[in-house]
Amino acid sequence: MAAAFAAIGGKWKLTLVYWLAHGECHFAGLRRLVAPITPKVLAEQLRELEADGLVERIVTGPVPAPIIYRLTAYGSTVLPVVEGVRVWGEAHLRRTHGRAASDEPMRCAHAIA
């Protein structure tokens, strides 16, 4: 459990993996999808995911070209965990608040393909 939480624990990592499962994305796009995350925290979380081999950082050209982020093959192995947490979260919201996750600002109500 400790190793798993070190790699994917915290407030934002599973959400970042969730959105990257839907396709590669640049920093600004991730920031919009994962709002209200700050740029500093987003950069830290992406660096940690990259260090653990879950996310790949792709430089698209000279600065200021956007940096693209995508899941690695290893990062895809965590998707069943992400989907399980998403499904549980939706059920928890229905149980405690009588509504689905699609009503929430993070908009993480779509299954991972």
MODELLER restraints for C-alpha pairs under 7 A, 6 or more apart:
rsr = mdl.restraints
at = mdl.atoms
rsr.add(forms.Gaussian(group=physical.xy_distance, feature=features.Distance(at['CA:7:A'], at['CA:49:A']), mean=6.95, stdev=0.5))
rsr.add(forms.Gaussian(group=physical.xy_distance, feature=features.Distance(at['CA:7:A'], at['CA:52:A']), mean=6.42, stdev=0.5))
rsr.add(forms.Gaussian(group=physical.xy_distance, feature=features.Distance(at['CA:8:A'], at['CA:14:A']), mean=6.06, stdev=0.5))
rsr.add(forms.Gaussian(group=physical.xy_distance, feature=features.Distance(at['CA:13:A'], at['CA:45:A']), mean=6.39, stdev=0.5))
rsr.add(forms.Gaussian(group=physical.xy_distance, feature=features.Distance(at['CA:14:A'], at['CA:82:A']), mean=6.13, stdev=0.5))
rsr.add(forms.Gaussian(group=physical.xy_distance, feature=features.Distance(at['CA:18:A'], at['CA:82:A']), mean=6.44, stdev=0.5))
rsr.add(forms.Gaussian(group=physical.xy_distance, feature=features.Distance(at['CA:20:A'], at['CA:70:A']), mean=5.72, stdev=0.5))
rsr.add(forms.Gaussian(group=physical.xy_distance, feature=features.Distance(at['CA:20:A'], at['CA:71:A']), mean=5.98, stdev=0.5))
rsr.add(forms.Gaussian(group=physical.xy_distance, feature=features.Distance(at['CA:21:A'], at['CA:71:A']), mean=6.63, stdev=0.5))
rsr.add(forms.Gaussian(group=physical.xy_distance, feature=features.Distance(at['CA:21:A'], at['CA:112:A']), mean=6.62, stdev=0.5))
rsr.add(forms.Gaussian(group=physical.xy_distance, feature=features.Distance(at['CA:22:A'], at['CA:112:A']), mean=6.81, stdev=0.5))
rsr.add(forms.Gaussian(group=physical.xy_distance, feature=features.Distance(at['CA:23:A'], at['CA:70:A']), mean=6.79, stdev=0.5))
rsr.add(forms.Gaussian(group=physical.xy_distance, feature=features.Distance(at['CA:24:A'], at['CA:68:A']), mean=6.52, stdev=0.5))
rsr.add(forms.Gaussian(group=physical.xy_distance, feature=features.Distance(at['CA:24:A'], at['CA:69:A']), mean=5.52, stdev=0.5))
rsr.add(forms.Gaussian(group=physical.xy_distance, feature=features.Distance(at['CA:24:A'], at['CA:70:A']), mean=4.40, stdev=0.5))
rsr.add(forms.Gaussian(group=physical.xy_distance, feature=features.Distance(at['CA:25:A'], at['CA:68:A']), mean=5.46, stdev=0.5))
rsr.add(forms.Gaussian(group=physical.xy_distance, feature=features.Distance(at['CA:25:A'], at['CA:69:A']), mean=5.40, stdev=0.5))
rsr.add(forms.Gaussian(group=physical.xy_distance, feature=features.Distance(at['CA:25:A'], at['CA:70:A']), mean=6.62, stdev=0.5))
rsr.add(forms.Gaussian(group=physical.xy_distance, feature=features.Distance(at['CA:26:A'], at['CA:66:A']), mean=6.23, stdev=0.5))
rsr.add(forms.Gaussian(group=physical.xy_distance, feature=features.Distance(at['CA:26:A'], at['CA:67:A']), mean=5.55, stdev=0.5))
rsr.add(forms.Gaussian(group=physical.xy_distance, feature=features.Distance(at['CA:26:A'], at['CA:68:A']), mean=4.35, stdev=0.5))
rsr.add(forms.Gaussian(group=physical.xy_distance, feature=features.Distance(at['CA:26:A'], at['CA:69:A']), mean=5.86, stdev=0.5))
rsr.add(forms.Gaussian(group=physical.xy_distance, feature=features.Distance(at['CA:27:A'], at['CA:67:A']), mean=6.57, stdev=0.5))
rsr.add(forms.Gaussian(group=physical.xy_distance, feature=features.Distance(at['CA:27:A'], at['CA:68:A']), mean=6.91, stdev=0.5))
rsr.add(forms.Gaussian(group=physical.xy_distance, feature=features.Distance(at['CA:31:A'], at['CA:37:A']), mean=6.54, stdev=0.5))
rsr.add(forms.Gaussian(group=physical.xy_distance, feature=features.Distance(at['CA:34:A'], at['CA:106:A']), mean=6.31, stdev=0.5))
rsr.add(forms.Gaussian(group=physical.xy_distance, feature=features.Distance(at['CA:35:A'], at['CA:106:A']), mean=6.98, stdev=0.5))
rsr.add(forms.Gaussian(group=physical.xy_distance, feature=features.Distance(at['CA:49:A'], at['CA:55:A']), mean=5.48, stdev=0.5))
rsr.add(forms.Gaussian(group=physical.xy_distance, feature=features.Distance(at['CA:50:A'], at['CA:56:A']), mean=5.82, stdev=0.5))
rsr.add(forms.Gaussian(group=physical.xy_distance, feature=features.Distance(at['CA:53:A'], at['CA:72:A']), mean=6.98, stdev=0.5))
rsr.add(forms.Gaussian(group=physical.xy_distance, feature=features.Distance(at['CA:53:A'], at['CA:74:A']), mean=6.73, stdev=0.5))
rsr.add(forms.Gaussian(group=physical.xy_distance, feature=features.Distance(at['CA:53:A'], at['CA:75:A']), mean=6.82, stdev=0.5))
rsr.add(forms.Gaussian(group=physical.xy_distance, feature=features.Distance(at['CA:54:A'], at['CA:71:A']), mean=5.92, stdev=0.5))
rsr.add(forms.Gaussian(group=physical.xy_distance, feature=features.Distance(at['CA:54:A'], at['CA:72:A']), mean=5.48, stdev=0.5))
rsr.add(forms.Gaussian(group=physical.xy_distance, feature=features.Distance(at['CA:54:A'], at['CA:74:A']), mean=5.77, stdev=0.5))
rsr.add(forms.Gaussian(group=physical.xy_distance, feature=features.Distance(at['CA:54:A'], at['CA:75:A']), mean=3.80, stdev=0.5))
rsr.add(forms.Gaussian(group=physical.xy_distance, feature=features.Distance(at['CA:55:A'], at['CA:69:A']), mean=6.60, stdev=0.5))
rsr.add(forms.Gaussian(group=physical.xy_distance, feature=features.Distance(at['CA:55:A'], at['CA:70:A']), mean=5.59, stdev=0.5))
rsr.add(forms.Gaussian(group=physical.xy_distance, feature=features.Distance(at['CA:55:A'], at['CA:71:A']), mean=4.49, stdev=0.5))
rsr.add(forms.Gaussian(group=physical.xy_distance, feature=features.Distance(at['CA:55:A'], at['CA:72:A']), mean=5.36, stdev=0.5))
rsr.add(forms.Gaussian(group=physical.xy_distance, feature=features.Distance(at['CA:55:A'], at['CA:75:A']), mean=6.22, stdev=0.5))
rsr.add(forms.Gaussian(group=physical.xy_distance, feature=features.Distance(at['CA:56:A'], at['CA:69:A']), mean=5.63, stdev=0.5))
rsr.add(forms.Gaussian(group=physical.xy_distance, feature=features.Distance(at['CA:56:A'], at['CA:70:A']), mean=5.34, stdev=0.5))
rsr.add(forms.Gaussian(group=physical.xy_distance, feature=features.Distance(at['CA:56:A'], at['CA:71:A']), mean=6.01, stdev=0.5))
rsr.add(forms.Gaussian(group=physical.xy_distance, feature=features.Distance(at['CA:56:A'], at['CA:72:A']), mean=5.89, stdev=0.5))
rsr.add(forms.Gaussian(group=physical.xy_distance, feature=features.Distance(at['CA:57:A'], at['CA:67:A']), mean=6.70, stdev=0.5))
rsr.add(forms.Gaussian(group=physical.xy_distance, feature=features.Distance(at['CA:57:A'], at['CA:68:A']), mean=5.93, stdev=0.5))
rsr.add(forms.Gaussian(group=physical.xy_distance, feature=features.Distance(at['CA:57:A'], at['CA:69:A']), mean=4.79, stdev=0.5))
rsr.add(forms.Gaussian(group=physical.xy_distance, feature=features.Distance(at['CA:57:A'], at['CA:70:A']), mean=6.84, stdev=0.5))
rsr.add(forms.Gaussian(group=physical.xy_distance, feature=features.Distance(at['CA:58:A'], at['CA:67:A']), mean=5.68, stdev=0.5))
rsr.add(forms.Gaussian(group=physical.xy_distance, feature=features.Distance(at['CA:58:A'], at['CA:68:A']), mean=5.00, stdev=0.5))
rsr.add(forms.Gaussian(group=physical.xy_distance, feature=features.Distance(at['CA:58:A'], at['CA:69:A']), mean=6.16, stdev=0.5))
rsr.add(forms.Gaussian(group=physical.xy_distance, feature=features.Distance(at['CA:59:A'], at['CA:67:A']), mean=4.92, stdev=0.5))
rsr.add(forms.Gaussian(group=physical.xy_distance, feature=features.Distance(at['CA:59:A'], at['CA:68:A']), mean=6.53, stdev=0.5))
rsr.add(forms.Gaussian(group=physical.xy_distance, feature=features.Distance(at['CA:60:A'], at['CA:66:A']), mean=6.29, stdev=0.5))
rsr.add(forms.Gaussian(group=physical.xy_distance, feature=features.Distance(at['CA:60:A'], at['CA:67:A']), mean=6.02, stdev=0.5))
rsr.add(forms.Gaussian(group=physical.xy_distance, feature=features.Distance(at['CA:83:A'], at['CA:111:A']), mean=6.87, stdev=0.5))
rsr.add(forms.Gaussian(group=physical.xy_distance, feature=features.Distance(at['CA:83:A'], at['CA:112:A']), mean=6.54, stdev=0.5))
rsr.add(forms.Gaussian(group=physical.xy_distance, feature=features.Distance(at['CA:90:A'], at['CA:100:A']), mean=5.43, stdev=0.5))
rsr.add(forms.Gaussian(group=physical.xy_distance, feature=features.Distance(at['CA:90:A'], at['CA:101:A']), mean=5.22, stdev=0.5))
rsr.add(forms.Gaussian(group=physical.xy_distance, feature=features.Distance(at['CA:93:A'], at['CA:99:A']), mean=5.82, stdev=0.5))
rsr.add(forms.Gaussian(group=physical.xy_distance, feature=features.Distance(at['CA:93:A'], at['CA:100:A']), mean=5.91, stdev=0.5))
rsr.add(forms.Gaussian(group=physical.xy_distance, feature=features.Distance(at['CA:93:A'], at['CA:101:A']), mean=6.64, stdev=0.5))
rsr.add(forms.Gaussian(group=physical.xy_distance, feature=features.Distance(at['CA:94:A'], at['CA:100:A']), mean=5.55, stdev=0.5))
rsr.add(forms.Gaussian(group=physical.xy_distance, feature=features.Distance(at['CA:101:A'], at['CA:107:A']), mean=6.86, stdev=0.5))
rsr.add(forms.Gaussian(group=physical.xy_distance, feature=features.Distance(at['CA:101:A'], at['CA:108:A']), mean=6.74, stdev=0.5))
rsr.add(forms.Gaussian(group=physical.xy_distance, feature=features.Distance(at['CA:101:A'], at['CA:109:A']), mean=5.51, stdev=0.5))
rsr.add(forms.Gaussian(group=physical.xy_distance, feature=features.Distance(at['CA:102:A'], at['CA:108:A']), mean=6.77, stdev=0.5))
rsr.add(forms.Gaussian(group=physical.xy_distance, feature=features.Distance(at['CA:102:A'], at['CA:109:A']), mean=5.10, stdev=0.5))
